[in-house]
Amino acid sequence: MQNLALKIRENLDTLAAEYVSHLDNIQNYRDFSKKAKYDIAQDDLRLIANCLETGDFTDFITFTETKAKERLEANFANYPLLKALTALETTLFPLITNIKTAKSLWSALSEARDAVAILIAQESFYQQREFLWRVIDTTPNFIFVRDAEGKFILANQSLAESYGTNVKDIVGKTDADFNPNPDEVAQIQEDDLAVMTSLKDKVIPEQIITTAGEKRWMQIIKRPLTDEDGVARSILGIATDVTERKQLEHELQTILTRREQQVTTSTEIAQEITAAADLDEIYLRVVTLIKERLGYYHVQIFEHAPEEDAMVVIKGYGEAGEKMLSARHSLPYGRGVVGTAAATREPVLAANTAEDTNWVPHPNLPDTKGELAVPIIWQDEVLGVLDVQHDQANALTQEDQVVLMGLAGQIAIAIKSAQNAKALRDREEIFRVLFDASQDAIMTLAPPTWQFTSANSATLKLFKAASEHEFTLLNPVSISPERQPDGSLSSEQVQKMIAIAMREGSAFFEWTHKKLDGQEFPSTVQMAKMEIRGQELLQVTVRDITERKATEIERDETLRELERLTRAMTHEGWSELRKESKITGYHFDKNTIKPANKWWTPEVSEAVQHGEVVPPLEESQTAVAPLSVRGEIIGALGVQDDPNNPLSQEDLALIENVSEEIAQALESARLFEETQIALNESEILYEVSRNLGQMDEEQTMFEFVLPKYLEYLKLTQGGILLVNDDHTKGILKALVKEGQLTETDFEIPLVNNWPMEKLIETKEAVTITNPHQHE
């Protein structure tokens, strides 16, 4: 019910518009203004949503009664009130997918409808008896009054017709005169007397009543009618025929069951597909499992051949599929069901091929009456098209489309994984010799003892068994620890997996095995049901995934290290930026944005310290959210509260979301700026290197290189000094002062020149923090 309430709230405007469209066709309601009808629709829908959330429809029923009374007093016609409830039911029906919710909602609407009918009956009784009878006889519900002996004092036309008689003949008689089922009559009498005795209403949600030889499901409300002495000697009853609703519930349950079966089957198919080792096996499993498990006439897979501008079949089911594959069957790209699905990247359904002008027949599939093509898409790449065909027109529906779209996603993952695995193997063959292809450990199990009956050499090697005879003395529990990693008993899980494989035909799962020397290892197990010489058995394939598990652990550790390094780089980057920046913040006053260096308030300190939103304090009226990037607090976002319109929890949540977006934007800007700086530096270095390669004269190179490196270092003065062999003097080959080249080629003594002597001695850069100290 919570899900239906959420759907109503999310689609309130759309549902209200639909509800209003129904009200436009109802007397009296059509006279209301468009806004009035829209308000009625929204009020009813909101109230229904509230009741669905609480599970109590009392407020809705009370509200319905109140509104019905107001409209009757305003000379509203009677029947439109009931039709309005039907309009509400019609509006909500398409949203209902749960039987329990359907029962509750339909029960509430029926109770509300019954309450309105009773109100109409009561109001009309005092105003116009003839009009009351017309209303009573008009309603499809059964309305009646019975005394303590079960005799009808009053009955409406619907009840009389259901018993195959008229109102005049039914009065004074009992249900036993019309209902051949004594048990039903006894139950009716017992309920009547209980209501009279308790003086309380009784609601019977569902009761079978035999009328005119036909059993009908009825929802009944019984109310005691007391005399002046306070004693109830009769009851008023209203019975609603809910047979159609019960039938609808059954149909809905059938649909839900079918969907559940489809989901279960598609999940199993997807698991087996993803377990395939290569593309050929994937294609084979796709066409075989989908055809056999889902019962289609034919299944095939196409891929795009750009050189032919066509979709070419790469795998098909059975003999027809092999013939089409041998003939290299193809369909024009962008045409036909398959070609259109590939070009549009959307499923294409031809439910009845006889009526679809875009459909292209094939002689090997003469019985095709419906076709559905679903593109197999990985990210932005169309890997192929999954095509299924049916031998009955209109048998393929949107449900099939939804199921196959889900499978197409799994197939895409399997195909891409297989392609990536093959590409990786091909690359590795270039650089190193491949390990000998490891063979799968394959064995067979036979009932009723479920011991191993055979094992290949890979199995013996994997489990360290001396011989096949030794291994066939064991069963799956023998080569498993007592419990699996989830704590379940291996003996119980083995029987469960065997049962699934025997029932469904296969089972794929992860398992912890134990070698005969006691060593445990993780593995995957594929059980496949097969028959040899009339005996059913299971073929079991076990793969050791120890290395894969270790790789996953190593990958996780690497990711954690990368995360740590990234956070460290972020911290260092923002630390440097804060040192260089003279502005620590900005202030927006609804008109302009201005720098603000003195805004570090206690709220900001608290938000930065704790890393969470700080709501406005009474004295400051400012809410602050930290700006965080990868766990590094880089600043804060402050929003001043308006006393006349205080910030709500939703506002604070919005501030927090906005702060996250701002933090990411600032980080992106910082990284972009760093990238631009690095790019500029690279361009300078590239230009220097490129030009040096084109220069022949030494002096020309010096005079070119020096200004460029000073520009790179953002300096205005520097020189290039060449030292003689005995390190006593140097010749200044290039000199820049205030950004300009000056005359050079004069000698500079190096003896007693501390910086130069240290540079020559250590062959490392020397930094002079106080030039006057070394003059």
C-alpha positions in Angstrom: 0.0 0.0 0.0 2.9 2.3 0.6 4.1 1.8 -3.0 0.6 2.8 -4.3 0.5 5.8 -2.0 3.9 6.9 -3.4 2.7 6.4 -7.0 -0.4 8.6 -6.3 1.8 11.4 -4.8 4.3 11.2 -7.6 1.7 11.3 -10.3 -0.9 13.5 -8.5 -1.3 16.0 -11.4 -1.7 13.3 -14.1 -4.1 11.3 -12.0 -6.1 14.4 -11.0 -6.5 15.3 -14.7 -7.7 11.7 -15.5 -10.1 11.8 -12.6 -11.5 15.1 -13.8 -12.0 13.7 -17.3 -14.3 11.0 -15.8 -16.1 13.6 -13.7 -16.8 15.6 -16.9 -19.1 12.7 -17.9 -21.1 12.6 -14.7 -24.3 14.6 -14.1 -23.9 17.6 -11.7 -20.1 17.3 -11.6 -19.9 18.5 -15.2 -21.5 21.7 -14.0 -18.6 22.5 -11.7 -15.8 24.8 -12.8 -12.6 23.2 -14.0 -10.8 24.4 -10.9 -13.5 23.0 -8.6 -13.3 19.6 -10.2 -9.6 19.7 -10.1 -9.7 20.5 -6.3 -12.2 17.7 -5.7 -9.9 15.3 -7.6 -6.7 16.3 -5.7 -8.5 16.2 -2.3 -9.8 12.7 -3.0 -6.5 11.4 -4.3 -4.5 12.9 -1.4 -6.8 11.4 1.2 -6.6 8.0 -0.5 -2.8 8.2 -0.4 -2.9 9.2 3.3 -5.2 6.2 4.1 -3.0 3.8 2.1 0.0 4.9 4.1 -1.8 4.4 7.5 -3.7 1.3 6.4 -6.9 2.9 7.8 -9.6 4.2 5.4 -11.9 5.5 8.1 -11.1 9.2 7.2 -11.8 8.6 3.6 -15.1 6.9 4.3 -16.1 9.7 6.7 -15.0 12.3 4.3 -17.0 10.7 1.5 -20.1 10.5 3.6 -19.7 14.2 4.6 -19.3 15.4 1.1 -22.1 13.2 -0.1 -24.4 14.7 2.5 -23.4 18.3 1.6 -24.1 17.6 -2.1 -27.5 16.0 -1.4 -28.5 19.1 0.6 -27.5 21.2 -2.4 -30.0 19.2 -4.5 -27.3 17.0 -6.0 -28.6 14.0 -7.9 -28.1 10.7 -6.1 -26.5 8.4 -8.7 -23.6 10.8 -9.6 -22.3 10.4 -6.1 -21.8 6.7 -6.7 -20.5 7.2 -10.2 -17.9 9.6 -8.8 -16.6 6.7 -6.6 -16.5 4.5 -9.7 -14.6 7.2 -11.5 -12.0 7.3 -8.6 -11.8 3.5 -8.8 -11.3 3.6 -12.5 -8.5 6.2 -12.1 -6.6 4.2 -9.6 -7.0 0.7 -11.1 -4.1 0.8 -13.6 -1.6 1.6 -10.7 -2.5 -1.5 -8.7 0.0 -4.4 -8.9 -0.4 -6.0 -5.5 -3.4 -8.2 -4.5 -3.4 -7.1 -0.9 -3.4 -3.5 -1.8 -6.2 -4.1 -4.4 -8.3 -5.9 -1.8 -7.9 -3.1 0.8 -8.6 -0.3 -1.8 -11.5 -2.1 -3.3 -12.9 -2.8 0.1 -12.6 0.8 1.2 -14.2 2.0 -2.1 -17.0 -0.5 -1.7 -17.5 0.5 1.9 -17.5 4.2 0.9 -19.9 3.4 -1.9 -22.1 1.5 0.5 -21.9 4.3 3.0 -23.0 6.8 0.4 -25.8 4.5 -0.7 -27.0 4.2 2.9 -26.8 8.0 3.3 -28.8 8.4 0.1 -31.3 6.0 1.4 -31.6 7.8 4.8 -31.8 11.3 3.4 -34.2 10.3 0.7 -36.4 8.5 3.1 -37.3 11.6 4.9 -37.6 13.7 1.8 -39.3 11.5 -0.8 -40.1 7.8 -0.3 -40.8 7.3 -4.0 -37.4 8.8 -4.8 -35.8 6.5 -2.2 -37.2 3.4 -3.8 -36.1 4.6 -7.2 -32.5 5.0 -5.9 -32.7 1.7 -4.0 -33.9 -0.1 -7.1 -31.4 1.7 -9.3 -28.3 0.6 -7.4 -26.7 -2.6 -8.5 -26.1 -3.4 -4.8 -28.6 -5.6 -2.9 -30.5 -3.6 -0.2 -32.8 -5.3 2.2 -34.3 -5.4 5.7 -34.9 -8.7 7.5 -36.5 -9.5 10.8 -35.4 -11.9 13.5 -37.1 -14.8 11.7 -35.2 -14.0 8.6 -38.2 -12.7 6.7 -37.7 -9.9 4.2 -39.4 -6.7 5.3 -37.9 -4.7 2.4 -35.8 -5.7 -0.6 -34.7 -3.8 -3.7 -35.1 -4.8 -7.3 -31.4 -6.0 -7.7 -31.9 -8.5 -4.9 -35.2 -9.7 -6.2 -33.8 -10.1 -9.7 -30.8 -12.0 -8.4 -33.3 -14.5 -6.8 -35.3 -14.7 -10.0 -38.4 -13.0 -8.6 -39.8 -9.5 -8.0 -39.9 -7.2 -4.9 -43.5 -7.9 -4.2 -43.0 -11.7 -4.0 -39.8 -11.6 -1.9 -41.3 -9.6 1.0 -42.5 -11.9 3.8 -40.3 -14.8 2.6 -36.8 -15.9 3.8 -33.6 -16.7 2.0 -34.5 -20.4 2.3 -37.3 -19.9 -0.1 -34.8 -18.9 -2.8 -31.4 -20.3 -1.8 -31.1 -24.1 -2.2 -27.9 -24.2 0.0 -29.0 -24.7 3.7 -25.5 -23.9 5.0 -25.5 -20.5 3.4 -29.0 -19.8 4.7 -28.0 -20.8 8.3 -24.9 -18.6 8.1 -27.1 -15.6 6.9 -29.5 -16.1 9.8 -26.7 -16.4 12.3 -25.1 -13.2 11.1 -28.4 -11.3 11.3 -29.1 -12.4 14.8 -25.5 -11.5 15.9 -26.0 -8.0 14.6 -29.4 -7.6 16.3 -28.0 -8.9 19.6 -24.8 -6.8 19.6 -26.5 -3.7 18.2 -23.3 -3.2 16.2 -22.7 -3.0 12.5 -21.0 -6.0 10.9 -19.0 -5.9 7.7 -18.6 -9.2 5.9 -15.8 -8.6 3.3 -16.5 -11.8 1.3 -19.4 -14.3 1.5 -20.6 -16.8 -1.1 -24.3 -16.5 -1.8 -26.2 -18.8 -4.2 -28.6 -16.7 -6.4 -30.6 -18.1 -9.3 -28.5 -21.3 -9.1 -25.3 -19.3 -9.5 -22.7 -18.8 -6.7 -21.7 -15.1 -6.3 -19.1 -13.4 -4.1 -20.8 -10.7 -2.0 -19.4 -8.0 0.3 -22.1 -7.3 2.9 -22.7 -4.6 5.5 -25.4 -5.3 8.1 -26.7 -2.7 10.5 -29.1 -3.2 13.4 -32.5 -1.3 13.2 -33.6 -0.6 16.8 -37.1 0.3 17.9 -38.1 2.9 20.4 -37.3 0.6 23.3 -33.7 0.2 22.0 -34.2 -3.4 20.9 -33.2 -4.4 17.4 -35.8 -6.6 15.8 -34.5 -6.3 12.2 -31.4 -5.5 10.3 -30.6 -3.4 7.3 -28.3 -5.0 4.8 -26.4 -3.8 1.8 -24.6 -6.4 -0.3 -22.2 -5.6 -3.1 -21.6 -8.2 -5.8 -17.8 -8.4 -6.0 -17.7 -11.5 -8.2 -16.1 -9.6 -11.0 -13.6 -8.1 -8.6 -12.7 -11.6 -7.4 -12.3 -12.8 -10.9 -10.1 -9.7 -11.6 -8.0 -10.6 -8.5 -7.6 -14.1 -9.8 -6.5 -12.8 -13.2 -4.2 -10.3 -11.6 -2.7 -13.1 -9.5 -2.2 -15.2 -12.6 -0.4 -12.3 -14.3 1.8 -11.7 -11.2 2.6 -15.4 -11.0 3.5 -15.4 -14.6 5.8 -12.4 -14.2 7.4 -14.0 -11.2 8.1 -17.1 -13.2 9.5 -15.1 -16.1 11.8 -13.2 -13.8 13.0 -16.4 -12.1 13.6 -18.1 -15.4 15.3 -15.1 -16.9 17.6 -14.9 -13.9 18.6 -18.5 -14.2 19.2 -18.0 -17.9 21.3 -14.9 -17.2 23.4 -16.8 -14.7 24.1 -19.6 -17.1 24.9 -17.2 -19.9 27.4 -15.3 -17.8 29.0 -18.6 -16.8 29.9 -19.3 -20.5 33.6 -19.2 -21.2 33.6 -17.8 -24.8 31.5 -16.0 -27.4 30.4 -19.2 -29.2 29.2 -20.7 -25.9 27.4 -17.5 -25.0 25.6 -17.4 -28.3 24.7 -21.1 -28.0 23.4 -20.7 -24.5 21.4 -17.6 -25.4 19.5 -19.2 -28.3 19.1 -22.6 -26.5 18.1 -21.4 -23.1 15.8 -18.7 -24.2 14.1 -20.9 -26.8 13.7 -23.9 -24.5 13.0 -22.2 -21.2 10.7 -19.4 -22.5 9.0 -21.6 -25.1 9.5 -19.5 -28.3 9.2 -20.8 -31.8 12.7 -19.7 -32.8 15.5 -17.7 -31.3 18.6 -16.2 -33.1 21.3 -13.6 -32.7 22.4 -11.0 -35.3 25.4 -8.8 -35.5 26.1 -5.7 -37.7 28.3 -6.2 -40.7 29.2 -2.6 -41.7 30.8 -3.6 -45.0 27.5 -5.0 -46.1 25.3 -2.5 -44.3 23.3 -5.5 -43.0 22.5 -7.5 -39.9 24.0 -11.0 -40.3 22.9 -14.0 -38.2 25.7 -15.4 -36.0 23.7 -18.1 -34.1 20.3 -19.7 -34.5 18.4 -22.5 -32.7 18.2 -26.0 -34.1 18.3 -27.1 -37.7 16.7 -23.9 -39.1 19.3 -21.9 -37.3 22.2 -24.0 -38.7 20.8 -23.6 -42.3 20.5 -19.8 -41.9 24.0 -19.6 -40.5 25.5 -21.7 -43.3 23.7 -19.5 -45.9 24.9 -16.3 -44.0 21.4 -15.1 -43.7 21.2 -11.2 -43.4 18.7 -8.4 -43.2 19.2 -4.8 -44.4 20.3 -2.4 -41.7 17.5 -0.1 -40.7 14.8 -2.3 -42.4 12.7 -5.2 -41.1 12.2 -5.9 -37.4 15.8 -6.8 -36.7 17.4 -4.0 -38.9 15.1 -1.4 -37.4 15.9 -2.5 -33.8 19.6 -2.2 -34.6 19.3 1.2 -36.2 16.9 2.8 -33.6 18.5 1.1 -30.6 15.0 0.3 -29.4 13.0 -3.0 -29.2 10.7 -3.6 -32.2 7.6 -5.8 -31.7 5.6 -7.2 -34.6 2.9 -9.0 -32.6 1.1 -10.0 -35.8 3.4 -10.3 -38.8 0.5 -10.5 -41.2 -0.4 -6.9 -40.3 3.2 -5.5 -40.2 4.5 -4.1 -43.5 8.0 -3.8 -42.1 8.3 -7.6 -41.4 10.6 -9.7 -43.6 9.7 -13.5 -43.8 12.2 -16.4 -44.2 11.5 -19.8 -45.9 13.2 -21.7 -43.1 10.7 -20.3 -40.6 7.3 -20.8 -42.3 5.2 -20.8 -39.1 6.3 -17.4 -37.8 3.3 -15.3 -36.7 5.0 -12.8 -34.4 8.5 -11.4 -34.0 10.3 -9.4 -31.4 13.8 -7.9 -31.8 15.7 -6.4 -28.9 19.1 -4.7 -29.4 22.0 -6.0 -27.3 23.7 -2.7 -26.1 26.9 -2.2 -24.2 27.2 1.4 -23.1 26.8 3.2 -26.5 27.7 0.2 -28.7 25.2 -2.0 -30.3 26.8 -5.5 -30.1 23.9 -7.3 -31.9 20.2 -8.0 -31.9 18.4 -10.8 -30.0 15.5 -12.0 -32.2 12.7 -14.2 -31.0 9.7 -15.5 -33.0 6.4 -17.1 -32.1 4.1 -19.3 -34.1 1.0 -17.6 -32.7 -0.2 -14.1 -33.6 -0.3 -11.6 -30.8 1.4 -14.1 -28.4 4.4 -11.8 -28.0 3.6 -8.9 -25.6 5.2 -6.0 -23.8 5.9 -8.5 -20.9 8.1 -10.5 -23.3 9.8 -7.3 -24.3 10.6 -6.3 -20.7 12.0 -9.8 -19.9 14.1 -9.9 -23.1 15.4 -6.4 -22.5 16.7 -7.5 -19.1 18.3 -10.6 -20.7 19.8 -8.5 -23.5 21.6 -6.5 -20.8 23.1 -9.6 -19.3 24.0 -10.9 -22.7 25.8 -7.7 -23.5 27.8 -8.0 -20.3 28.7 -11.6 -21.1 29.6 -10.8 -24.7 31.8 -7.8 -23.6 33.4 -9.8 -20.9 34.2 -12.6 -23.3 35.6 -10.1 -25.9 37.7 -8.4 -23.3 39.0 -11.7 -22.0 39.9 -12.8 -25.5 41.6 -9.5 -26.3 43.6 -9.8 -23.1 44.7 -13.3 -24.0 45.7 -12.2 -27.5 47.8 -9.4 -26.1 49.5 -11.7 -23.6 50.5 -14.1 -26.3 52.7 -11.3 -27.8 54.9 -10.8 -24.7 55.0 -14.1 -22.9 54.3 -17.8 -23.4 50.8 -18.8 -22.2 50.5 -21.3 -19.4 49.1 -24.5 -20.5 45.3 -24.2 -20.7 43.9 -25.4 -17.4 41.3 -28.0 -17.9 38.1 -27.8 -15.9 37.5 -30.4 -13.2 34.5 -32.4 -14.4 32.8 -35.2 -12.6 29.4 -36.9 -12.5 26.9 -37.6 -9.7 24.2 -40.2 -9.8 21.1 -40.7 -7.6 20.0 -42.0 -5.1 23.2 -41.8 -3.0 24.6 -38.9 -5.0 28.2 -40.3 -5.0 30.6 -39.4 -7.7 30.5 -41.9 -10.5 33.4 -40.5 -12.7 36.1 -37.8 -12.6 38.6 -36.5 -15.1 42.3 -36.0 -14.6 41.9 -32.3 -13.8 39.5 -33.3 -11.0 42.1 -35.7 -9.5 44.8 -33.1 -9.7 42.6 -30.4 -8.2 41.4 -32.5 -5.3 44.7 -34.4 -4.9 43.1 -37.8 -5.4 45.4 -40.7 -6.2 43.0 -42.3 -8.6 39.5 -42.1 -10.1 38.5 -45.1 -8.0 39.5 -43.3 -4.8 37.5 -40.2 -5.9 34.3 -42.2 -6.8 34.1 -43.4 -3.2 33.3 -39.8 -2.2 30.3 -37.4 -2.5 30.1 -33.6 -2.6 29.9 -33.4 1.2 33.2 -35.3 1.5 35.1 -32.7 -0.5 33.5 -29.7 1.4 34.1 -28.2 4.9 31.4 -28.7 7.4 30.1 -25.2 6.8 30.2 -22.7 4.0 31.4 -19.1 4.5 27.8 -17.9 5.1 27.5 -20.4 8.1 25.2 -22.8 6.4 25.8 -26.5 6.6 27.5 -27.9 3.5 25.4 -31.1 3.7 22.1 -29.1 3.5 23.3 -26.8 0.8 24.5 -29.7 -1.4 21.0 -31.3 -1.3 19.5 -27.9 -2.1 21.7 -27.3 -5.1 21.2 -30.9 -6.4 17.4 -30.4 -6.1 17.6 -27.2 -8.0 19.7 -28.7 -10.8 17.4 -31.7 -11.1 14.3 -29.6 -11.1 15.5 -26.7 -13.3 18.0 -28.6 -15.4 21.1 -26.7 -14.1 22.5 -24.8 -11.2 25.5 -22.4 -11.0 26.9 -21.2 -7.7 30.1 -20.4 -5.7 31.3 -23.0 -3.3 34.2 -23.6 -0.8 35.7 -27.0 -1.5 38.2 -29.1 0.5 41.0 -31.1 -1.0 41.7 -34.6 0.3 44.7 -33.2 2.2 42.4 -30.8 4.0 43.2 -27.6 2.1 40.2 -25.4 1.4 39.8 -23.3 -1.7 37.0 -21.2 -3.3 35.4 -22.4 -6.5 32.5 -22.1 -8.9 30.3 -25.1 -9.5 28.2 -25.7 -12.6 25.7 -28.6 -12.3 23.9 -29.7 -15.4 21.2 -32.4 -15.6 21.8 -35.1 -18.3 20.7 -38.5 -19.2 22.9 -41.5 -20.2 21.4 -44.8 -21.1 18.1 -43.8 -19.6 19.6 -42.8 -16.2 19.4 -39.3 -15.0 22.6 -37.9 -13.5 24.4 -34.6 -12.9 27.5 -33.4 -14.6 29.4 -31.2 -12.2 32.1 -28.7 -13.3 34.3 -27.2 -10.6 36.7 -24.3 -11.2 39.3 -23.1 -8.7 38.9 -19.3 -8.3 41.6 -18.8 -5.6 43.6 -16.5 -7.9 40.5 -14.5 -8.9 39.6 -14.0 -5.2 43.2 -12.9 -4.4 43.1 -10.5 -7.4 39.9 -9.0 -6.0 41.5 -8.5 -2.6 44.6 -7.0 -4.2 42.4 -4.8 -6.4 40.5 -3.5 -3.4 43.8 -2.8 -1.6 45.0 -0.9 -4.7 41.8 1.1 -4.8 42.1 2.1 -1.2 45.7 3.2 -1.7 44.7 5.2 -4.8 42.0 6.8 -2.7 44.5 7.7 0.0 46.9 9.2 -2.5 44.1 11.2 -4.2 43.0 12.6 -0.8 46.6 13.5 0.0 47.0 15.3 -3.4 43.8 17.1 -2.8 45.0 18.3 0.6 48.3 19.4 -0.8 46.7 21.2 -3.7 44.3 23.2 -1.6 47.0 24.0 1.0 49.1 25.6 -1.7 46.1 27.4 -3.2 45.2 28.9 0.3 48.8 30.1 0.7 48.7 31.9 -2.7 45.2 33.4 -2.5 44.7 36.7 -0.8 40.9 36.3 -0.7 39.4 33.7 1.6 35.8 34.1 0.8 33.0 35.8 -1.1 29.7 37.3 -0.1 26.5 37.5 -2.2 24.0 40.2 -1.1 21.3 39.3 -3.7 22.8 41.9 -6.0 26.5 41.5 -6.3 29.3 39.1 -5.3 32.1 40.7 -3.3 35.3 39.3 -1.7 34.9 38.8 2.1 38.0 38.0 4.1 36.4 38.4 7.6 33.6 35.9 7.7 35.1 33.0 9.7 32.3 32.7 12.2 31.8 30.1 15.0 29.2 28.3 12.7 31.9 28.1 10.0 34.4 26.7 12.4 31.9 24.1 13.7 30.9 23.0 10.2 34.5 22.7 9.1 35.5 20.9 12.3 32.7 18.3 12.3 32.2 18.1 8.5 28.4 18.4 8.7 25.7 21.1 8.2 25.3 23.5 11.1 21.7 24.8 11.4 21.2 28.5 12.1 21.7 29.6 15.7 19.2 32.1 17.2 21.7 34.9 17.5 23.3 34.5 14.0 20.5 33.1 11.8 23.1 31.6 9.5 23.2 28.0 8.3 26.7 26.7 7.2 27.5 23.6 5.2 31.1 22.3 4.7 32.7 22.2 1.3 34.3 18.7 1.1 36.3 17.0 -1.6 37.3 13.4 -1.1 37.2 13.9 2.7 39.2 17.2 2.6 37.3 20.2 3.9 38.2 23.1 1.5 35.8 25.7 2.8 32.2 26.3 3.8 28.9 27.6 2.4 26.9 30.0 4.6 23.3 30.9 4.0 21.6 33.6 6.1 18.2 32.7 7.4 15.1 34.9 7.0 13.3 35.2 10.4 10.0 35.6 8.5 10.7 32.4 6.5 12.9 30.1 8.6 14.9 27.4 6.9 13.3 24.0 7.0 14.9 20.6 7.1 14.3 20.3 3.3 16.1 23.7 2.9 19.1 22.4 5.0 19.2 19.2 2.9 19.2 21.4 -0.3 22.0 23.5 1.1 24.0 20.4 1.8 23.5 19.1 -1.8 24.4 22.5 -3.2 27.6 22.6 -1.1 28.6 19.2 -2.5 28.1 20.6 -6.1 30.0 23.7 -5.3 32.9 21.7 -3.8 33.1 19.6 -6.9 33.0 22.7 -9.1 35.8 24.4 -7.1 37.9 21.2 -7.3 37.4 21.0 -11.0 38.4 24.6 -11.4 41.5 24.1 -9.3 42.5 21.0 -11.3 41.8 22.9 -14.5 44.1 25.7 -13.4 46.8 23.3 -12.5 46.5 21.6 -15.8 46.7 24.9 -17.6 49.9 25.9 -15.7 51.5 22.5 -16.5 50.5 22.9 -20.1 52.0 26.3 -20.4 55.2 25.0 -18.8 55.3 22.1 -21.2 54.8 24.4 -24.2 57.8 26.6 -23.1 60.0 23.5 -22.6 58.9 22.1 -25.9 59.6 25.4 -27.7 63.1 25.6 -26.1 63.9 22.0 -27.1 62.6 22.3 -30.6 64.6 25.5 -31.3 67.8 24.2 -29.8 67.7 21.4 -32.3 67.7 23.9 -35.1 70.6 26.1 -33.8 74.2 25.7 -34.7 75.9 28.6 -32.9 76.6 28.3 -29.2 76.1 32.0 -28.4 72.8 32.0 -30.2 71.6 29.0 -28.2 72.6 30.7 -24.9 70.8 34.0 -25.8 67.7 32.1 -26.8 67.6 29.6 -23.9 68.2 32.1 -21.0 65.1 34.3 -21.6 62.9 31.3 -22.1 63.9 29.7 -18.8 63.6 32.9 -16.9 60.1 33.3 -18.3 59.4 29.7 -17.3 60.7 30.5 -13.7 58.9 33.9 -13.7 62.2 35.7 -13.1 63.5 39.0 -14.6 67.2 38.5 -14.1 69.7 35.7 -14.7 72.8 34.6 -16.7 74.7 31.7 -18.2 78.3 31.3 -16.9 80.9 28.9 -18.5 83.7 27.8 -16.1 87.3 27.3 -17.3 89.2 24.0 -16.7 90.9 25.0 -13.4 87.7 26.5 -12.0 89.3 29.9 -11.3 87.2 32.0 -13.5 84.1 32.0 -15.6 82.9 33.7 -18.8 79.4 35.2 -18.8 77.9 34.0 -22.1 74.4 35.4 -21.6 72.8 37.9 -19.2 69.3 39.2 -18.7 68.5 42.3 -16.6 65.0 43.5 -16.1 63.8 41.1 -18.8 66.3 42.4 -21.4 69.5 40.8 -22.9 72.7 42.8 -22.2 76.3 42.7 -23.4 78.2 39.7 -22.1 81.4 37.7 -22.7 83.3 39.2 -19.7 85.2 37.2 -17.1 84.1 36.7 -13.5 86.7 35.5 -10.9 85.5 32.4 -9.1 88.1 32.2 -6.3 86.7 33.1 -2.9 83.2 33.2 -4.6 81.4 30.9 -2.0 78.3 30.1 -4.0 80.2 29.2 -7.1 82.8 27.2 -5.2 80.0 25.2 -3.5 78.2 24.7 -6.8 81.4 23.4 -8.5 82.2 21.2 -5.5 78.8 19.6 -5.0 77.5 19.8 -8.6 74.2 20.7 -7.0 72.0 23.8 -7.1 72.8 26.5 -4.5 70.1 28.7 -3.1 71.1 32.1 -1.8 68.6 33.4 0.7 70.6 36.6 1.6 72.6 37.9 -1.4 74.3 40.6 0.7 75.9 37.9 3.0 78.0 36.6 0.1 78.9 39.8 -1.8 
